Amino acid sequence: MFPRDFAWGAGTAAYQIEGGWDADNKGPSIWDVFCHHEKGRVFGEQNGDVACHSYELWEKDLQCIQQLGLTHYRLSLSWARLLPDGTTRHVNPKGVQYYNKVINDLLACNVSPMVTLYHFDLPQALQDQGGWKSPGMATLFDSYAQFCFQTFGDRVKLWITINEPYVCAKLGHEDGIHAPGLKEPGIAAYLVGHNMLRAHAMAWHSYNSFYRPEQRGAVSLAINSDWVEPLNPASTEDVTATERYLAFTLGWFAWPVFVTGDYPEIMRSAIDGQSEKLGYNGGSRLPSFSKDEPAILGTADFFALNYYTSRKVKPRGGCGQMPCMKSDRDVEDVLDPSWPVSGVSWLAVVPHGLRKLLKYIKETLNNPAVYITENGFSQVGPVEVEDVQRCEFYQDTILEVAKAIGEDGVDVRGYFAWSLLDNFEWADGFSVRFGLFHVDFSEAERPRTIYRSGQEYAKIVSKHRSQTGPDASSE
């Protein structure tokens, strides 16, 4: 059974839905620049200039939220809409007005906002100063965070500082397939991840010292991770590869915040060992945390988990002559052929993997309160509004979450489906659809139509809310 005050939500992110990319004095973000200038990087040369047009059509989104009967809605703020040059020297009142309206409208409908400060869309003005590779970004982020706490924190009680630092670091700075599109293997991603952790910790400490006493909210960062198991459970090499995989994904950001205040030892020794093997002598490629800066350990009031899929793993057996994350991690992941694949090739549907990952988080990260901040099922090709498979996915997944709570004793506080709407899915453009509502991007009005899975999710939410709400017969 779900706890009485369980959060039933859905999520979106600013660049993926808002549009209005240069409306009302908004500054450009790295995704605006990436889509406009980096040809061939995004499916069909698409971009988020208009997307779902939520900057103009917020009331339509609110109707969707109400139709689903959600208790919570996760959104992100566009840093460049609020602070066009990334700094508090220039505040854009139209940006503040927009988010004030969104937050106030949600609360008027008894929906609690969960607000993400950073969901991939750095102001281009800050990228021009070195972006997340620059140590100074942490202080700039802290100023932005404090501006948001001050402006919206009287009404927002759940904050996410940074969404998926792993994805920002690896896809944006190692693989170059996300903005800012840098390919600097084996070095930049670790630096970016480090500065994001520093930025998160500074913002958490600022909230803790200056805003928490009055606002009484909670702050975390959203960590993405697959569940992984050894391809051959009897093989020690496969078991070790599994531990290494988890250290390089979940552990990279969870260990410093929840366990030791530093990176997992497995991760550091793998990176340093690979450097030695390749004759790299520029010092450790994985930075160290300074004792002179705010402590990283303990800077999360809950664990925010983005989970999509699972893998079986084995060792790769080496890689080229250049340092890169792939050779540092030295694992090969494979799909179990019994797992169905949803739309995109990487997304094997493994609901029981979520339960196992939740149990792992409980056991290794000191039993934190957990919000599942993203989880979803994609569709590609022709639109199927009668998306039966996705209906089954939500039924199966929520059953696994219930087991994690009831049988494994995991303190799960909420579940946010990704996503409220079909939207701009980064490098996949509009070709991949995760929405509970279909958005017709071929029409200027961007009409929203509920998928069958949206109706199914609404039923699930309604059933559990009636069982646990104030009107429940158990009262």
C-alpha positions as CSV (number, residue, x, y, z in Angstrom):
1,M,0.0,0.0,0.0
2,F,1.2,3.5,-0.7
3,P,1.6,6.0,2.1
4,R,-1.1,8.5,2.7
5,D,0.8,11.5,1.5
6,F,2.4,9.7,-1.5
7,A,3.2,12.1,-4.4
8,W,1.5,11.1,-7.7
9,G,3.1,13.2,-10.4
10,A,4.3,13.7,-13.9
11,G,7.3,15.6,-15.1
12,T,8.5,18.0,-17.9
13,A,11.5,20.2,-18.5
14,A,11.6,23.8,-19.7
15,Y,13.5,23.4,-23.0
16,Q,11.5,20.3,-23.9
17,I,8.1,22.0,-23.6
18,E,8.1,25.7,-23.3
19,G,9.1,27.1,-26.7
20,G,9.3,30.9,-26.7
21,W,13.0,30.4,-27.1
22,D,13.6,34.2,-27.5
23,A,10.3,35.6,-26.2
24,D,10.1,38.4,-23.7
25,N,13.9,39.0,-23.4
26,K,14.8,35.3,-22.7
27,G,18.5,34.7,-23.3
28,P,19.8,31.9,-25.5
29,S,20.7,28.5,-23.8
30,I,23.2,26.0,-24.9
31,W,20.4,23.9,-26.4
32,D,19.2,26.9,-28.5
33,V,22.7,27.2,-29.9
34,F,23.3,23.4,-30.3
35,C,20.0,23.0,-32.3
36,H,20.5,26.1,-34.4
37,H,24.2,25.8,-35.3
38,E,25.2,22.2,-34.9
39,K,23.8,20.6,-38.1
40,G,23.2,16.9,-38.0
41,R,23.2,16.6,-34.3
42,V,19.4,16.5,-33.7
43,F,16.9,14.3,-35.5
44,G,15.4,16.0,-38.6
45,E,17.3,19.3,-37.6
46,Q,14.4,19.8,-35.1
47,N,14.6,22.2,-32.2
48,G,12.8,23.5,-29.1
49,D,12.0,26.9,-30.5
50,V,8.2,26.2,-30.1
51,A,8.1,22.6,-28.8
52,C,4.7,22.2,-26.9
53,H,4.4,26.0,-26.8
54,S,3.9,25.8,-23.0
55,Y,5.2,29.3,-22.6
56,E,1.9,30.5,-24.2
57,L,-0.3,27.4,-23.5
58,W,0.4,26.8,-19.8
59,E,-3.4,26.7,-19.1
60,K,-3.7,23.7,-21.4
61,D,-0.9,21.9,-19.5
62,L,-2.7,22.7,-16.3
63,Q,-5.9,21.1,-17.7
64,C,-3.9,18.0,-18.5
65,I,-2.5,17.8,-15.0
66,Q,-6.0,18.2,-13.5
67,Q,-7.4,15.6,-15.9
68,L,-4.8,13.1,-14.5
69,G,-5.7,13.9,-10.9
70,L,-2.1,14.4,-10.0
71,T,-1.0,15.6,-6.5
72,H,2.4,16.8,-7.8
73,Y,3.9,18.2,-10.9
74,R,7.6,18.3,-11.7
75,L,8.8,21.2,-13.9
76,S,12.1,22.9,-14.5
77,L,13.0,26.6,-14.6
78,S,14.8,28.0,-17.6
79,W,17.8,29.7,-16.1
80,A,18.2,31.9,-19.3
81,R,14.5,32.9,-19.1
82,L,14.9,34.2,-15.5
83,L,18.5,35.5,-15.8
84,P,19.3,36.1,-19.5
85,D,23.0,36.4,-19.0
86,G,23.1,33.7,-16.3
87,T,23.8,36.2,-13.5
88,T,21.5,38.1,-11.1
89,R,22.8,41.4,-12.5
90,H,20.0,41.1,-15.1
91,V,16.7,39.7,-13.9
92,N,14.0,39.2,-16.5
93,P,10.6,40.2,-14.8
94,K,8.6,38.4,-17.6
95,G,10.4,35.1,-16.7
96,V,9.6,35.6,-13.0
97,Q,6.0,36.4,-13.8
98,Y,5.6,33.2,-16.0
99,Y,6.9,30.9,-13.3
100,N,5.0,32.7,-10.5
101,K,1.8,32.1,-12.5
102,V,2.6,28.4,-13.1
103,I,3.4,27.8,-9.4
104,N,0.4,29.8,-8.2
105,D,-2.0,28.1,-10.6
106,L,-0.7,24.6,-9.5
107,L,-1.3,25.5,-5.8
108,A,-4.7,26.9,-6.5
109,C,-5.6,23.4,-8.0
110,N,-4.1,21.6,-4.9
111,V,-1.1,20.4,-6.9
112,S,2.3,20.7,-5.3
113,P,5.2,21.8,-7.6
114,M,8.6,20.0,-7.6
115,V,11.0,22.4,-9.2
116,T,14.2,21.6,-11.0
117,L,16.7,24.4,-11.2
118,Y,18.8,22.9,-14.0
119,H,17.6,20.5,-16.6
120,F,20.4,20.6,-19.3
121,D,19.8,24.2,-20.5
122,L,22.8,26.3,-19.4
123,P,22.6,30.0,-20.4
124,Q,24.9,30.3,-23.5
125,A,26.5,33.4,-21.8
126,L,27.9,31.1,-19.1
127,Q,29.0,28.4,-21.6
128,D,31.0,31.2,-23.3
129,Q,32.9,31.6,-20.0
130,G,33.8,27.9,-19.9
131,G,30.5,26.4,-18.8
132,W,30.5,23.5,-16.4
133,K,34.2,22.8,-17.0
134,S,34.9,26.0,-15.2
135,P,35.2,25.8,-11.4
136,G,33.6,29.2,-11.1
137,M,30.3,27.7,-12.4
138,A,29.6,26.4,-8.9
139,T,29.4,29.9,-7.4
140,L,27.3,31.2,-10.4
141,F,24.9,28.3,-9.9
142,D,24.6,29.0,-6.2
143,S,23.7,32.6,-6.9
144,Y,21.0,31.4,-9.4
145,A,19.7,28.9,-6.9
146,Q,19.5,31.5,-4.1
147,F,17.6,33.8,-6.4
148,C,15.1,31.0,-7.1
149,F,14.8,30.0,-3.4
150,Q,14.2,33.7,-2.6
151,T,11.7,34.3,-5.4
152,F,9.7,31.0,-5.3
153,G,10.7,29.2,-2.1
154,D,7.8,30.5,-0.1
155,R,5.6,28.2,-2.2
156,V,7.9,25.5,-3.5
157,K,8.7,22.8,-1.0
158,L,10.5,20.2,-3.2
159,W,13.6,21.3,-5.1
160,I,15.9,19.5,-7.4
161,T,19.2,21.3,-8.0
162,I,20.6,19.5,-11.1
163,N,18.9,16.8,-13.2
164,E,21.0,13.9,-14.3
165,P,24.6,15.2,-13.9
166,Y,25.8,12.0,-15.4
167,V,24.0,12.7,-18.7
168,C,25.1,16.4,-18.8
169,A,28.7,15.3,-18.2
170,K,29.0,12.2,-20.4
171,L,26.6,13.0,-23.3
172,G,27.5,16.7,-23.4
173,H,31.2,16.6,-22.8
174,E,32.5,13.1,-23.6
175,D,30.2,11.9,-26.4
176,G,29.2,15.3,-27.8
177,I,25.6,14.2,-28.6
178,H,24.0,16.7,-26.2
179,A,24.7,20.4,-25.8
180,P,27.3,21.9,-25.6
181,G,28.4,19.1,-28.0
182,L,32.0,18.7,-26.7
183,K,34.0,15.6,-27.3
184,E,36.9,15.6,-24.8
185,P,37.1,12.0,-23.8
186,G,38.3,10.8,-20.4
187,I,38.8,14.3,-18.9
188,A,36.0,16.8,-19.4
189,A,33.1,14.6,-18.1
190,Y,34.8,14.0,-14.8
191,L,35.5,17.7,-14.4
192,V,31.9,18.6,-15.3
193,G,30.5,16.0,-12.9
194,H,32.8,17.4,-10.2
195,N,31.7,21.0,-10.7
196,M,28.1,20.0,-10.8
197,L,28.5,18.2,-7.4
198,R,30.2,21.3,-6.0
199,A,27.4,23.5,-7.4
200,H,24.8,21.3,-5.9
201,A,26.5,21.2,-2.5
202,M,26.8,25.0,-2.4
203,A,23.2,25.4,-3.2
204,W,22.1,22.9,-0.6
205,H,24.2,24.6,2.1
206,S,22.7,28.0,1.1
207,Y,19.2,26.6,1.4
208,N,20.0,24.9,4.6
209,S,21.5,28.1,6.2
210,F,19.3,30.9,4.8
211,Y,16.0,29.5,3.6
212,R,15.1,26.2,5.3
213,P,14.4,27.7,8.7
214,E,11.5,29.7,7.2
215,Q,10.6,27.8,4.0
216,R,10.9,24.3,5.4
217,G,11.4,22.7,2.0
218,A,13.6,19.8,0.9
219,V,16.4,19.8,-1.7
220,S,18.2,17.0,-3.6
221,L,19.7,16.3,-7.1
222,A,18.2,13.8,-9.6
223,I,20.5,10.9,-10.2
224,N,19.8,8.5,-13.2
225,S,20.7,4.9,-13.0
226,D,19.9,1.6,-14.7
227,W,19.7,-1.6,-12.7
228,V,22.5,-4.0,-13.6
229,E,23.2,-7.6,-12.9
230,P,26.1,-9.9,-13.9
231,L,25.6,-11.6,-17.2
232,N,26.8,-14.8,-15.6
233,P,26.2,-14.6,-11.8
234,A,28.7,-17.4,-11.2
235,S,31.5,-15.4,-12.9
236,T,33.6,-13.2,-10.5
237,E,34.7,-11.0,-13.5
238,D,31.0,-10.3,-14.3
239,V,30.2,-9.6,-10.7
240,T,33.1,-7.2,-10.5
241,A,32.1,-5.5,-13.8
242,T,28.6,-5.1,-12.3
243,E,30.0,-3.3,-9.3
244,R,32.1,-1.1,-11.5
245,Y,29.1,-0.2,-13.7
246,L,27.1,0.9,-10.7
247,A,30.1,2.9,-9.3
248,F,30.4,4.8,-12.6
249,T,26.7,5.7,-12.9
250,L,24.8,5.7,-9.6
251,G,27.9,5.8,-7.4
252,W,29.6,8.7,-9.2
253,F,27.1,11.1,-7.7
254,A,25.4,9.2,-4.9
255,W,28.6,8.1,-3.1
256,P,29.8,11.7,-2.4
257,V,26.4,12.9,-1.3
258,F,25.0,9.9,0.6
259,V,27.9,7.7,1.7
260,T,31.5,9.0,2.1
261,G,31.7,12.6,0.8
262,D,34.0,11.2,-2.0
263,Y,33.9,9.2,-5.2
264,P,33.6,5.4,-5.0
265,E,37.1,3.9,-4.5
266,I,36.3,1.4,-7.3
267,M,35.8,4.3,-9.7
268,R,39.0,6.2,-8.7
269,S,41.2,3.1,-8.8
270,A,39.8,2.1,-12.3
271,I,40.4,5.6,-13.7
272,D,43.9,5.9,-12.2
273,G,44.8,2.3,-13.2
274,Q,43.8,3.0,-16.8
275,S,45.8,6.3,-16.8
276,E,48.9,4.4,-15.6
277,K,48.4,1.7,-18.3
278,L,48.2,4.4,-21.0
279,G,51.1,6.4,-19.7
280,Y,48.9,9.4,-18.9
281,N,50.8,11.4,-16.3
282,G,48.7,14.6,-16.0
283,G,47.6,13.7,-12.4
284,S,44.4,12.0,-11.5
285,R,41.7,12.6,-14.2
286,L,39.0,12.3,-11.4
287,P,39.3,15.5,-9.3
288,S,39.4,15.6,-5.6
289,F,37.1,17.6,-3.3
290,S,38.7,20.5,-1.4
291,K,38.5,20.6,2.4
292,D,38.1,24.4,2.1
293,E,34.7,24.1,0.3
294,P,31.3,23.2,1.7
295,A,31.1,19.5,2.5
296,I,29.4,17.3,-0.2
297,L,28.3,14.6,2.2
298,G,24.8,14.9,3.5
299,T,23.7,17.5,0.9
300,A,20.4,15.8,0.0
301,D,17.1,15.7,1.9
302,F,15.9,12.7,-0.2
303,F,17.1,10.5,-3.0
304,A,15.7,11.6,-6.4
305,L,15.9,8.7,-8.9
306,N,15.4,8.7,-12.6
307,Y,15.0,5.0,-13.7
308,Y,14.3,3.7,-17.2
309,T,15.9,0.4,-17.9
310,S,18.1,-2.5,-16.8
311,R,21.2,-4.3,-18.3
312,K,23.3,-7.5,-17.9
313,V,27.0,-6.8,-17.8
314,K,30.4,-8.4,-18.4
315,P,33.9,-7.0,-18.7
316,R,34.7,-5.4,-22.1
317,G,38.4,-6.4,-22.2
318,G,40.1,-3.1,-22.8
319,C,39.8,-0.2,-25.3
320,G,42.1,2.0,-27.5
321,Q,45.2,4.0,-26.6
322,M,43.4,7.1,-25.5
323,P,41.8,7.7,-22.0
324,C,38.0,7.6,-22.3
325,M,35.2,6.8,-19.9
326,K,34.4,3.6,-21.8
327,S,37.9,2.1,-21.2
328,D,37.9,3.4,-17.6
329,R,34.6,1.6,-16.9
330,D,35.6,-1.5,-18.9
331,V,32.1,-3.0,-19.0
332,E,30.0,-4.3,-21.8
333,D,26.2,-4.2,-21.3
334,V,23.7,-6.4,-23.0
335,L,20.0,-6.7,-23.1
336,D,18.3,-9.9,-21.9
337,P,16.4,-11.2,-25.0
338,S,13.4,-11.8,-22.8
339,W,13.0,-8.1,-22.1
340,P,10.6,-6.2,-24.4
341,V,12.0,-3.0,-25.9
342,S,9.9,0.2,-25.9
343,G,10.4,2.4,-28.9
344,V,14.0,3.5,-28.7
345,S,16.5,0.7,-28.9
346,W,18.2,1.3,-25.5
347,L,14.9,1.2,-23.5
348,A,14.3,-2.4,-22.4
349,V,11.2,-2.6,-20.3
350,V,12.2,-4.1,-16.9
351,P,9.8,-3.0,-14.1
352,H,11.3,-5.5,-11.6
353,G,14.7,-3.8,-12.2
354,L,13.2,-0.7,-10.5
355,R,12.3,-2.6,-7.4
356,K,15.8,-4.1,-7.2
357,L,17.4,-0.7,-7.7
358,L,15.2,0.8,-4.9
359,K,16.2,-2.0,-2.6
360,Y,19.9,-1.5,-3.5
361,I,19.5,2.3,-2.7
362,K,18.0,1.5,0.6
363,E,20.7,-0.9,1.6
364,T,23.8,1.0,0.3
365,L,22.8,4.6,0.8
366,N,21.6,4.6,4.4
367,N,17.9,4.1,3.7
368,P,17.0,7.5,2.3
369,A,13.5,8.8,1.5
370,V,13.1,8.2,-2.3
371,Y,11.2,10.1,-4.9
372,I,11.1,8.4,-8.4
373,T,11.5,11.6,-10.3
374,E,11.4,10.1,-13.8
375,N,10.2,6.8,-15.3
376,G,8.5,6.2,-18.6
377,F,7.9,4.2,-21.8
378,S,8.6,5.6,-25.3
379,Q,6.8,5.3,-28.6
380,V,8.3,5.8,-32.0
381,G,6.8,5.6,-35.5
382,P,3.1,6.1,-36.2
383,V,1.2,7.6,-33.2
384,E,-0.8,5.0,-31.3
385,V,-3.2,6.8,-29.0
386,E,-4.4,3.3,-27.9
387,D,-1.0,2.5,-26.4
388,V,-1.9,-0.7,-24.7
389,Q,1.8,-1.7,-24.0
390,R,2.4,1.6,-22.2
391,C,-0.8,1.0,-20.1
392,E,0.7,-2.4,-19.0
393,F,4.0,-0.8,-18.3
394,Y,2.5,1.7,-15.8
395,Q,0.4,-1.1,-14.1
396,D,3.5,-3.4,-13.8
397,T,5.9,-0.6,-12.7
398,I,3.6,0.8,-10.0
399,L,3.0,-2.8,-8.7
400,E,6.8,-3.2,-8.4
401,V,7.0,0.2,-6.5
402,A,4.3,-1.1,-4.2
403,K,6.3,-4.2,-3.5
404,A,9.4,-2.2,-2.8
405,I,7.5,-0.2,-0.2
406,G,5.4,-3.1,1.3
407,E,7.8,-6.0,1.1
408,D,11.3,-4.5,1.0
409,G,10.6,-1.5,3.3
410,V,11.9,1.1,1.0
411,D,10.8,4.6,2.0
412,V,9.4,5.7,-1.4
413,R,7.6,9.0,-1.1
414,G,6.5,9.6,-4.7
415,Y,6.4,8.6,-8.4
416,F,6.6,11.0,-11.3
417,A,5.8,9.6,-14.8
418,W,7.9,10.9,-17.6
419,S,6.3,12.7,-19.2
420,L,3.2,14.8,-19.0
421,L,3.4,15.6,-22.7
422,D,5.1,14.3,-25.8
423,N,8.0,16.8,-26.1
424,F,11.4,17.6,-27.6
425,E,13.4,14.6,-26.6
426,W,16.9,16.1,-27.0
427,A,18.9,14.6,-29.8
428,D,15.9,12.5,-30.8
429,G,13.8,15.6,-31.4
430,F,10.1,14.9,-31.7
431,S,10.7,11.3,-33.1
432,V,10.4,9.7,-29.6
433,R,7.3,10.2,-27.6
434,F,7.0,9.6,-23.8
435,G,3.8,11.6,-23.1
436,L,0.7,10.7,-21.2
437,F,-0.8,13.3,-23.6
438,H,-0.1,13.3,-27.3
439,V,0.9,16.6,-28.7
440,D,0.3,17.3,-32.5
441,F,3.4,19.2,-33.5
442,S,2.2,19.7,-37.0
443,E,-0.5,22.1,-35.8
444,A,0.2,25.6,-34.6
445,E,-2.2,25.2,-31.6
446,R,-0.3,22.1,-30.5
447,P,-3.5,20.3,-29.4
448,R,-3.1,17.8,-26.5
449,T,-4.9,14.5,-26.7
450,I,-4.8,12.0,-23.8
451,Y,-3.3,8.6,-24.6
452,R,-5.0,5.5,-23.2
453,S,-2.0,5.2,-20.9
454,G,-2.8,8.7,-19.6
455,Q,-6.3,7.5,-18.7
456,E,-4.8,4.3,-17.2
457,Y,-2.4,6.4,-15.1
458,A,-5.3,8.6,-14.0
459,K,-7.2,5.5,-12.8
460,I,-4.2,4.2,-10.9
461,V,-3.7,7.6,-9.2
462,S,-7.4,7.9,-8.4
463,K,-7.6,4.3,-7.0
464,H,-4.6,4.9,-4.7
465,R,-5.6,8.4,-3.7
466,S,-9.1,7.1,-2.7
467,Q,-7.5,4.3,-0.6
468,T,-5.0,6.6,1.2
469,G,-6.7,10.0,1.1
470,P,-8.6,11.8,3.9
471,D,-11.9,10.2,2.6
472,A,-10.5,6.6,2.8
473,S,-12.7,4.2,4.7
474,S,-9.7,3.2,6.9
475,E,-9.8,6.7,8.5
